[in-house]
Amino acid sequence: MENEKRVVKGRVVLMKKGVLDFHDMKANILDRVHEFLGNGVSLQLISSTITTPDHPGKGLRGKRGKVSYLKSWMSKISSLTKAADTEFYITFEWDHEIMGVPGAFIIRNYHHSQFYLKTLTIQDIPGHAPLHFLCNSWVYPAHRYTSDRVFFANKAYIPSETPEALRKFREEELSSLRGKGVGKLQEWDRVYDYAYYNDLGTPDNGVEYARPVLGGSQQFPYPRRGRTGRQHTKKDPKTESRLLLLNLNVYVPRDEQFGHIKFSDFLAYSLKSIAQVVLPEIRSLCNKTINEFDSFEDVLAIYEGSLQLPTGPVLNKIRQLIPYEILRELVRNDGEKFLKFPVPDVIKVSKDAWRSDEEFSREMLAGVNPVIIRRLQEFPPASKLDPKLYGDQNSSIRAHHIETCLNGLIIDAALQNNKLYILDHHDTLMPYISRINSTNTKTYATRTLLFLQDDGTLKPLAIELSLSHPQGEQYGAVSKVFTPAKEGVAASVWQLAKAYVSVNDSGYHQLVSHWLYTHAVIEPFIIATSRQLSVLHPIHKLLQPHFRDTMHINALARHTLINADGVLEKTVFPGKFALEMSAVIYKNWVFGEQALPADLLKRGMAVQDSSCPHGLKLVIEDYPFAVDGLEIWDAIESWVSEYCNFYYPSDDMVEKDTEIQSWWEEVRVEGHGDLKDRTWWLEMKTRVELIQSCTIIIWIASAFHAAVNFGQYPYAGYLPNRPTVSRRFMPEPGTPEYAELESNPDLAFLKTITAQFQTLLGVSLIEVLSRHSTEEVYLGQRDSPDWTFDAEPLKAFERFAQKLIQIEKNITERNNDKRLKNRNGPVKVPYTLLYPNTSDYTREGGLNGKGIPNSISI
């Protein structure tokens, strides 16, 4: 019996580096050599209940048990073709009567290579349930670290309630994650720190590749990114040097990098997309017009051909070069052809329905960017630009342009009855329009007025296209107004006017709605959470799933997408001014307005009404993004409220939580430091403020990002529907371009919008961005059922999941309701971008146009 008291057994689950790196057989061999020489992997339990004196004068810390080693490393064989867990059973000498209950453990890796530690489970503590340690972390050889690697059991504690035995370990772990703030960071470093966006340009390659530093100035404020510590360029000491394009080893803390399967998916999709760009480009060399689509049939052809796989020695060579998981993705058996763009949803049922005015308007409510449209509350629409700098920028749309299309209403009555709406990109673009048009782009700043009809659909009334005054922007705008037409050259002109609106909306969507308002603004919260909230903290446990992979995808975006001359600059109309323009827009970002109810109220798309389910009444009842979104918002808010109230019975506990206060202060002063003096920042003194902040963070990282990301390929995969560039202005009567518009309107349209290479590059990009990974974890799901020890939060989370599953049913019912015309539209694409997919555990991924991942991971 005495012996039984002294021994507890554990089970360790990990993945070896050799498995994860496919062809790195050296890792397995060297690890076996080290094991043979007696250099293995040790674990040492730490008590959460029994303390022992630390160094003199430094207080107490948990008593440590004897060191134990993983056995049978050399005999454990892992698959070399796919990710596979390896289990080890370990025995600890641990007398619970003397040592109490373990609350943490130290692990030391004396092998040559790192491994991925998933879990430790201990079964045999008398009177205690099994102890779960969720690690999910890379453990490098011990000599790489300046302090011990410590992992904690899954019980959550606010700082003041942390057992004395664990307090020092908690503080030291946070200190190691903050780092020293200097030096180049290496792959084994676990440091979370801040930097400006000073890594987009390469001034050493020439002045045309220089880009301004974003962040740290009033001119170009910006959220902070993760620091890498790379040296600065020779020509500009403020710009950080960049890695070679094909070197994807951009530093982010190792545990923030994509997992094995996710990275395989990402590389496979990217490889496939690159080939899809190259093949049609080669074919176009034989066409009559290089880099042009000569007809809509040419555009459709990119979705119809495919390439036969090579055979024999060539295929064998490919297999040697491409890891198994990537090859599996390239040669899918789900109906997708190899090296072929899938047919976008918007043209699956009809090749022409996208041209209709109804679909053009519907996508403002249920498309990929349904977050810009607002209710018009004054006519004519007014500008907020400073007239001293930009002259008169108010709209030139007048009553005579629209009054015959208001179904018998006068304009004042239409305004009062919430019938008039506007998609307004004028003020955002006008300060940049002349510079943008000095490049190959030729575009306008646009305003689009719409009317809400009795059947709940919108119809466009007028489109205003504006340029700066030729004598200088201080003289105001030069504008033209276009109205709908069904026949003749007027109809072709109207189609072009809608295309210019789509160009504006596509650019704003990609730069602001998608990149700035999700990817960029969330990263400071990720960094601050890792630096200031211990893994033991309940708010860390709440938020961590919603931060997965975001730092890595952002780093890859800076490396290949939003950098100087990168894919975004090549495919979106602002070109080299793109990121600079987003910095100017960031000046007006307000954290509290990212809450969906606040956003809808601000845009006039809802009014407060306590009799309605969400306390809001939508002014357009059939507004799919808002209807589905409010249900999701309420579910998130209810879950966060239950969770926070469990750990914080009073407001006083929030205010006295030292980690929460440091976290929020750092978010404001460091992460979003350029806006630190704004008066809208919450004080973080009450549970309401904590719940509101966490709900907004989760909403942005999950549902909002899903709404503006995963619809990209379904709607914009067919570029004529959402062109990203316009290359010439509206043709004037009497010009050859106008004559072409009369004789061959399709060709004139294609010559105006995105060119062939840009189209292929853009479509390949959004195909990658729109795919769900095969290891996607959706809202209402967790990686592990043992993510917390506390029973009440587990029950609350299950209630959250059930609410989301009910929302799935509600969305399906609405999509089948023929009265709700905006749910499917003329193109017959049901609105599923906010379908949670909580009920789906198949891990199939792909271009399914539905599902809310927990985090911004693509």
QUITAKA-V806886 format. One record per residue. N is the residue number from 1. RES is the residue in three letters. SS is DSSP state (alpha for helix, beta for strand, coil for the rest). NEAR is the number of other C-alpha atoms within 12 Angstrom. Layout:
n res ss near
N RES SS NEAR
N RES SS NEAR
This chain:
n res ss near
1 MET coil 7
2 GLU alpha 11
3 ASN alpha 12
4 GLU alpha 18
5 LYS alpha 20
6 ARG alpha 23
7 VAL beta 26
8 VAL beta 31
9 LYS beta 27
10 GLY beta 34
11 ARG beta 29
12 VAL beta 34
13 VAL beta 29
14 LEU beta 34
15 MET beta 36
16 LYS beta 44
17 LYS alpha 37
18 GLY alpha 34
19 VAL alpha 33
20 LEU alpha 36
21 ASP coil 31
22 PHE coil 30
23 HIS coil 22
24 ASP coil 20
25 MET alpha 21
26 LYS alpha 18
27 ALA alpha 24
28 ASN alpha 33
29 ILE alpha 22
30 LEU alpha 25
31 ASP alpha 32
32 ARG alpha 29
33 VAL alpha 20
34 HIS alpha 22
35 GLU alpha 26
36 PHE alpha 18
37 LEU coil 14
38 GLY coil 20
39 ASN coil 25
40 GLY coil 31
41 VAL beta 36
42 SER beta 32
43 LEU beta 36
44 GLN beta 35
45 LEU beta 45
46 ILE beta 39
47 SER beta 37
48 SER beta 35
49 THR beta 26
50 ILE beta 27
51 THR beta 27
52 THR beta 24
53 PRO beta 17
54 ASP coil 19
55 HIS coil 10
56 PRO coil 9
57 GLY coil 7
58 LYS coil 11
59 GLY coil 17
60 LEU beta 24
61 ARG beta 30
62 GLY beta 35
63 LYS beta 34
64 ARG beta 36
65 GLY coil 34
66 LYS coil 23
67 VAL coil 22
68 SER beta 27
69 TYR beta 30
70 LEU coil 36
71 LYS coil 25
72 SER coil 19
73 TRP coil 33
74 MET coil 25
75 SER coil 16
76 LYS coil 22
77 ILE coil 20
78 SER coil 24
79 SER coil 22
80 LEU coil 24
81 THR coil 25
82 LYS coil 25
83 ALA coil 28
84 ALA coil 24
85 ASP coil 25
86 THR beta 29
87 GLU beta 26
88 PHE beta 29
89 TYR beta 26
90 ILE beta 29
91 THR beta 30
92 PHE beta 35
93 GLU beta 30
94 TRP coil 34
95 ASP coil 28
96 HIS alpha 30
97 GLU alpha 19
98 ILE alpha 19
99 MET alpha 30
100 GLY coil 27
101 VAL coil 37
102 PRO beta 49
103 GLY beta 47
104 ALA beta 44
105 PHE beta 41
106 ILE beta 36
107 ILE beta 36
108 ARG beta 36
109 ASN beta 34
110 TYR coil 31
111 HIS coil 34
112 HIS coil 30
113 SER coil 38
114 GLN coil 36
115 PHE beta 37
116 TYR beta 34
117 LEU beta 34
118 LYS beta 29
119 THR beta 35
120 LEU beta 40
121 THR beta 35
122 ILE beta 33
123 GLN coil 25
124 ASP coil 27
125 ILE coil 30
126 PRO coil 22
127 GLY coil 12
128 HIS coil 15
129 ALA coil 17
130 PRO coil 25
131 LEU beta 34
132 HIS beta 35
133 PHE beta 38
134 LEU beta 35
135 CYS beta 34
136 ASN beta 30
137 SER beta 30
138 TRP beta 36
139 VAL beta 39
140 TYR coil 32
141 PRO coil 30
142 ALA alpha 27
143 HIS alpha 19
144 ARG alpha 23
145 TYR coil 26
146 THR coil 20
147 SER coil 22
148 ASP coil 25
149 ARG beta 36
150 VAL beta 36
151 PHE beta 39
152 PHE beta 44
153 ALA coil 37
154 ASN coil 33
155 LYS coil 36
156 ALA coil 35
157 TYR coil 34
158 ILE coil 32
159 PRO alpha 33
160 SER alpha 23
161 GLU alpha 22
162 THR coil 29
163 PRO coil 30
164 GLU alpha 27
165 ALA alpha 32
166 LEU alpha 43
167 ARG alpha 34
168 LYS alpha 30
169 PHE alpha 38
170 ARG alpha 40
171 GLU alpha 27
172 GLU alpha 23
173 GLU alpha 32
174 LEU alpha 32
175 SER alpha 24
176 SER alpha 27
177 LEU alpha 34
178 ARG alpha 29
179 GLY coil 29
180 LYS coil 20
181 GLY coil 19
182 VAL coil 18
183 GLY coil 16
184 LYS coil 23
185 LEU coil 26
186 GLN coil 24
187 GLU coil 24
188 TRP coil 29
189 ASP coil 35
190 ARG coil 38
191 VAL coil 36
192 TYR coil 41
193 ASP coil 42
194 TYR beta 39
195 ALA beta 32
196 TYR coil 36
197 TYR beta 39
198 ASN coil 44
199 ASP coil 43
200 LEU coil 41
201 GLY coil 40
202 THR coil 34
203 PRO alpha 29
204 ASP alpha 20
205 ASN alpha 18
206 GLY coil 16
207 VAL alpha 14
208 GLU alpha 16
209 TYR alpha 25
210 ALA coil 29
211 ARG coil 35
212 PRO coil 35
213 VAL coil 33
214 LEU beta 35
215 GLY coil 34
216 GLY coil 28
217 SER coil 20
218 GLN coil 19
219 GLN coil 19
220 PHE coil 28
221 PRO coil 35
222 TYR coil 43
223 PRO coil 47
224 ARG coil 42
225 ARG beta 44
226 GLY beta 44
227 ARG coil 38
228 THR coil 37
229 GLY coil 32
230 ARG coil 24
231 GLN coil 21
232 HIS beta 24
233 THR coil 23
234 LYS coil 16
235 LYS coil 18
236 ASP coil 24
237 PRO coil 18
238 LYS coil 27
239 THR coil 29
240 GLU beta 33
241 SER coil 30
242 ARG coil 36
243 LEU coil 26
244 LEU coil 12
245 LEU coil 20
246 LEU coil 12
247 ASN coil 12
248 LEU coil 23
249 ASN coil 22
250 VAL coil 35
251 TYR coil 36
252 VAL coil 37
253 PRO coil 36
254 ARG alpha 31
255 ASP alpha 34
256 GLU alpha 36
257 GLN coil 33
258 PHE coil 36
259 GLY coil 29
260 HIS alpha 32
261 ILE alpha 33
262 LYS alpha 32
263 PHE alpha 31
264 SER alpha 30
265 ASP alpha 36
266 PHE alpha 38
267 LEU alpha 31
268 ALA alpha 33
269 TYR alpha 41
270 SER alpha 30
271 LEU alpha 27
272 LYS alpha 36
273 SER alpha 31
274 ILE alpha 27
275 ALA alpha 26
276 GLN alpha 38
277 VAL alpha 31
278 VAL alpha 26
279 LEU alpha 26
280 PRO alpha 37
281 GLU alpha 26
282 ILE alpha 16
283 ARG alpha 23
284 SER alpha 25
285 LEU coil 17
286 CYS coil 12
287 ASN coil 17
288 LYS coil 13
289 THR coil 18
290 ILE coil 18
291 ASN coil 27
292 GLU coil 32
293 PHE coil 37
294 ASP coil 26
295 SER coil 22
296 PHE alpha 27
297 GLU alpha 17
298 ASP alpha 26
299 VAL alpha 35
300 LEU alpha 27
301 ALA alpha 24
302 ILE coil 38
303 TYR coil 31
304 GLU coil 21
305 GLY coil 22
306 SER coil 21
307 LEU coil 22
308 GLN coil 12
309 LEU coil 19
310 PRO coil 14
311 THR coil 11
312 GLY coil 10
313 PRO alpha 11
314 VAL alpha 12
315 LEU alpha 16
316 ASN alpha 15
317 LYS alpha 14
318 ILE alpha 18
319 ARG alpha 24
320 GLN alpha 16
321 LEU alpha 15
322 ILE coil 24
323 PRO coil 30
324 TYR alpha 30
325 GLU alpha 31
326 ILE alpha 31
327 LEU alpha 29
328 ARG alpha 24
329 GLU alpha 34
330 LEU alpha 34
331 VAL coil 26
332 ARG coil 22
333 ASN coil 12
334 ASP coil 16
335 GLY coil 16
336 GLU coil 22
337 LYS coil 24
338 PHE coil 31
339 LEU coil 32
340 LYS coil 36
341 PHE coil 43
342 PRO coil 38
343 VAL coil 32
344 PRO coil 37
345 ASP alpha 35
346 VAL alpha 39
347 ILE alpha 31
348 LYS coil 22
349 VAL coil 18
350 SER coil 18
351 LYS coil 23
352 ASP coil 22
353 ALA alpha 24
354 TRP alpha 37
355 ARG alpha 34
356 SER coil 27
357 ASP alpha 35
358 GLU alpha 32
359 GLU alpha 34
360 PHE alpha 44
361 SER alpha 41
362 ARG alpha 46
363 GLU alpha 50
364 MET alpha 45
365 LEU alpha 44
366 ALA alpha 45
367 GLY coil 50
368 VAL coil 46
369 ASN coil 41
370 PRO coil 43
371 VAL coil 40
372 ILE coil 36
373 ILE coil 38
374 ARG beta 37
375 ARG beta 37
376 LEU coil 33
377 GLN coil 25
378 GLU coil 26
379 PHE coil 27
380 PRO coil 28
381 PRO coil 31
382 ALA coil 22
383 SER coil 26
384 LYS coil 21
385 LEU coil 23
386 ASP coil 19
387 PRO alpha 19
388 LYS alpha 13
389 LEU alpha 18
390 TYR alpha 28
391 GLY coil 23
392 ASP coil 26
393 GLN coil 39
394 ASN coil 30
395 SER coil 37
396 SER coil 31
397 ILE coil 31
398 ARG coil 24
399 ALA alpha 23
400 HIS alpha 18
401 HIS alpha 24
402 ILE alpha 31
403 GLU alpha 25
404 THR alpha 18
405 CYS alpha 27
406 LEU coil 30
407 ASN coil 19
408 GLY coil 14
409 LEU coil 22
410 ILE coil 20
411 ILE alpha 29
412 ASP alpha 20
413 ALA alpha 18
414 ALA alpha 28
415 LEU alpha 27
416 GLN alpha 18
417 ASN coil 22
418 ASN coil 32
419 LYS coil 37
420 LEU beta 44
421 TYR beta 42
422 ILE beta 44
423 LEU beta 43
424 ASP beta 40
425 HIS coil 40
426 HIS alpha 40
427 ASP alpha 36
428 THR alpha 35
429 LEU alpha 42
430 MET alpha 43
431 PRO alpha 37
432 TYR alpha 34
433 ILE alpha 38
434 SER alpha 29
435 ARG alpha 26
436 ILE alpha 32
437 ASN coil 28
438 SER coil 18
439 THR coil 22
440 ASN coil 26
441 THR coil 33
442 LYS coil 33
443 THR coil 44
444 TYR coil 49
445 ALA beta 46
446 THR beta 44
447 ARG beta 48
448 THR beta 50
449 LEU beta 49
450 LEU beta 40
451 PHE beta 41
452 LEU beta 37
453 GLN coil 30
454 ASP coil 19
455 ASP coil 17
456 GLY coil 28
457 THR coil 36
458 LEU beta 41
459 LYS beta 35
460 PRO beta 41
461 LEU beta 40
462 ALA beta 42
463 ILE beta 43
464 GLU beta 42
465 LEU beta 42
466 SER beta 44
467 LEU beta 37
468 SER beta 34
469 HIS coil 21
470 PRO coil 15
471 GLN coil 14
472 GLY coil 19
473 GLU alpha 27
474 GLN alpha 23
475 TYR alpha 19
476 GLY coil 29
477 ALA beta 37
478 VAL beta 31
479 SER beta 27
480 LYS beta 27
481 VAL beta 31
482 PHE beta 35
483 THR coil 34
484 PRO coil 34
485 ALA coil 22
486 LYS coil 15
487 GLU coil 13
488 GLY alpha 16
489 VAL alpha 26
490 ALA alpha 23
491 ALA alpha 24
492 SER alpha 33
493 VAL alpha 36
494 TRP alpha 35
495 GLN alpha 38
496 LEU alpha 44
497 ALA alpha 42
498 LYS alpha 47
499 ALA alpha 43
500 TYR alpha 45
501 VAL alpha 46
502 SER alpha 48
503 VAL alpha 40
504 ASN alpha 46
505 ASP alpha 46
506 SER alpha 45
507 GLY alpha 43
508 TYR alpha 42
509 HIS alpha 39
510 GLN alpha 44
511 LEU alpha 40
512 VAL alpha 36
513 SER alpha 33
514 HIS alpha 38
515 TRP alpha 39
516 LEU alpha 38
517 TYR alpha 39
518 THR alpha 45
519 HIS alpha 45
520 ALA alpha 46
521 VAL alpha 43
522 ILE alpha 46
523 GLU alpha 48
524 PRO alpha 41
525 PHE alpha 49
526 ILE alpha 47
527 ILE alpha 44
528 ALA alpha 40
529 THR alpha 42
530 SER alpha 44
531 ARG alpha 41
532 GLN alpha 38
533 LEU coil 40
534 SER coil 44
535 VAL coil 40
536 LEU coil 43
537 HIS coil 39
538 PRO alpha 37
539 ILE alpha 44
540 HIS alpha 33
541 LYS alpha 35
542 LEU alpha 38
543 LEU alpha 40
544 GLN alpha 36
545 PRO alpha 34
546 HIS alpha 45
547 PHE alpha 43
548 ARG coil 41
549 ASP coil 39
550 THR alpha 41
551 MET alpha 44
552 HIS alpha 37
553 ILE alpha 39
554 ASN alpha 40
555 ALA alpha 37
556 LEU alpha 36
557 ALA alpha 31
558 ARG alpha 37
559 HIS alpha 34
560 THR alpha 30
561 LEU coil 34
562 ILE coil 38
563 ASN coil 38
564 ALA coil 36
565 ASP coil 31
566 GLY coil 30
567 VAL alpha 33
568 LEU alpha 38
569 GLU alpha 37
570 LYS alpha 34
571 THR alpha 41
572 VAL coil 47
573 PHE coil 50
574 PRO coil 46
575 GLY alpha 40
576 LYS alpha 36
577 PHE alpha 40
578 ALA alpha 42
579 LEU alpha 44
580 GLU alpha 38
581 MET alpha 35
582 SER alpha 39
583 ALA alpha 37
584 VAL alpha 30
585 ILE alpha 30
586 TYR alpha 33
587 LYS coil 29
588 ASN coil 23
589 TRP coil 30
590 VAL coil 26
591 PHE alpha 36
592 GLY alpha 27
593 GLU alpha 25
594 GLN alpha 35
595 ALA coil 34
596 LEU alpha 38
597 PRO alpha 35
598 ALA alpha 26
599 ASP alpha 30
600 LEU alpha 34
601 LEU alpha 25
602 LYS alpha 24
603 ARG coil 28
604 GLY coil 30
605 MET coil 37
606 ALA beta 31
607 VAL beta 25
608 GLN beta 20
609 ASP coil 15
610 SER coil 10
611 SER coil 10
612 CYS coil 14
613 PRO coil 14
614 HIS coil 28
615 GLY coil 19
616 LEU beta 28
617 LYS beta 25
618 LEU beta 33
619 VAL coil 30
620 ILE coil 38
621 GLU coil 31
622 ASP coil 36
623 TYR coil 39
624 PRO alpha 42
625 PHE alpha 44
626 ALA alpha 46
627 VAL alpha 41
628 ASP alpha 41
629 GLY alpha 45
630 LEU alpha 35
631 GLU alpha 35
632 ILE alpha 48
633 TRP alpha 39
634 ASP alpha 32
635 ALA alpha 34
636 ILE alpha 44
637 GLU alpha 36
638 SER alpha 27
639 TRP alpha 36
640 VAL alpha 39
641 SER alpha 30
642 GLU alpha 28
643 TYR alpha 36
644 CYS alpha 38
645 ASN alpha 27
646 PHE alpha 26
647 TYR alpha 33
648 TYR coil 32
649 PRO coil 16
650 SER coil 18
651 ASP alpha 20
652 ASP alpha 17
653 MET alpha 26
654 VAL alpha 33
655 GLU alpha 24
656 LYS coil 21
657 ASP coil 32
658 THR alpha 24
659 GLU alpha 35
660 ILE alpha 38
661 GLN alpha 29
662 SER alpha 27
663 TRP alpha 34
664 TRP alpha 38
665 GLU alpha 28
666 GLU alpha 29
667 VAL alpha 39
668 ARG alpha 31
669 VAL alpha 25
670 GLU alpha 32
671 GLY alpha 38
672 HIS coil 40
673 GLY alpha 31
674 ASP alpha 29
675 LEU alpha 31
676 LYS coil 27
677 ASP coil 17
678 ARG coil 19
679 THR coil 12
680 TRP coil 16
681 TRP coil 25
682 LEU coil 27
683 GLU coil 23
684 MET coil 31
685 LYS coil 26
686 THR coil 25
687 ARG alpha 32
688 VAL alpha 27
689 GLU alpha 27
690 LEU alpha 36
691 ILE alpha 36
692 GLN alpha 35
693 SER alpha 36
694 CYS alpha 42
695 THR alpha 40
696 ILE alpha 39
697 ILE alpha 46
698 ILE alpha 45
699 TRP alpha 47
700 ILE alpha 46
701 ALA alpha 46
702 SER alpha 46
703 ALA alpha 48
704 PHE alpha 49
705 HIS alpha 50
706 ALA alpha 47
707 ALA alpha 43
708 VAL alpha 51
709 ASN alpha 51
710 PHE coil 45
711 GLY coil 48
712 GLN alpha 45
713 TYR alpha 39
714 PRO alpha 43
715 TYR alpha 45
716 ALA alpha 43
717 GLY coil 41
718 TYR coil 40
719 LEU coil 45
720 PRO coil 47
721 ASN coil 48
722 ARG coil 47
723 PRO coil 43
724 THR coil 48
725 VAL coil 48
726 SER beta 45
727 ARG coil 35
728 ARG coil 29
729 PHE coil 31
730 MET coil 39
731 PRO coil 28
732 GLU coil 18
733 PRO coil 15
734 GLY coil 11
735 THR coil 13
736 PRO alpha 15
737 GLU alpha 24
738 TYR alpha 26
739 ALA alpha 19
740 GLU alpha 25
741 LEU alpha 31
742 GLU alpha 25
743 SER alpha 16
744 ASN coil 21
745 PRO alpha 29
746 ASP alpha 28
747 LEU alpha 29
748 ALA alpha 35
749 PHE alpha 44
750 LEU alpha 36
751 LYS alpha 35
752 THR alpha 39
753 ILE beta 44
754 THR coil 43
755 ALA coil 38
756 GLN alpha 41
757 PHE alpha 33
758 GLN alpha 34
759 THR alpha 42
760 LEU alpha 42
761 LEU alpha 37
762 GLY alpha 42
763 VAL alpha 47
764 SER alpha 39
765 LEU alpha 40
766 ILE alpha 44
767 GLU alpha 43
768 VAL alpha 37
769 LEU alpha 40
770 SER coil 42
771 ARG coil 38
772 HIS beta 41
773 SER coil 39
774 THR coil 31
775 GLU coil 32
776 GLU coil 41
777 VAL coil 36
778 TYR beta 40
779 LEU coil 48
780 GLY coil 46
781 GLN coil 36
782 ARG coil 30
783 ASP coil 24
784 SER coil 20
785 PRO coil 19
786 ASP coil 27
787 TRP coil 33
788 THR coil 34
789 PHE coil 28
790 ASP coil 24
791 ALA alpha 18
792 GLU alpha 18
793 PRO alpha 30
794 LEU alpha 27
795 LYS alpha 19
796 ALA alpha 27
797 PHE alpha 33
798 GLU alpha 25
799 ARG alpha 23
800 PHE alpha 33
801 ALA alpha 29
802 GLN alpha 25
803 LYS alpha 29
804 LEU alpha 39
805 ILE alpha 30
806 GLN alpha 24
807 ILE alpha 34
808 GLU alpha 33
809 LYS alpha 23
810 ASN alpha 25
811 ILE alpha 35
812 THR alpha 26
813 GLU alpha 20
814 ARG alpha 27
815 ASN alpha 30
816 ASN coil 21
817 ASP coil 18
818 LYS coil 18
819 ARG coil 18
820 LEU coil 27
821 LYS alpha 35
822 ASN alpha 43
823 ARG alpha 39
824 ASN coil 35
825 GLY coil 39
826 PRO coil 29
827 VAL coil 34
828 LYS coil 29
829 VAL coil 34
830 PRO coil 38
831 TYR coil 50
832 THR coil 41
833 LEU coil 49
834 LEU coil 48
835 TYR coil 45
836 PRO coil 47
837 ASN coil 41
838 THR coil 34
839 SER coil 25
840 ASP coil 26
841 TYR coil 20
842 THR coil 16
843 ARG coil 21
844 GLU coil 23
845 GLY coil 32
846 GLY beta 31
847 LEU coil 34
848 ASN coil 31
849 GLY coil 37
850 LYS coil 38
851 GLY coil 47
852 ILE coil 50
853 PRO beta 49
854 ASN coil 40
855 SER coil 43
856 ILE coil 50
857 SER coil 47
858 ILE coil 45
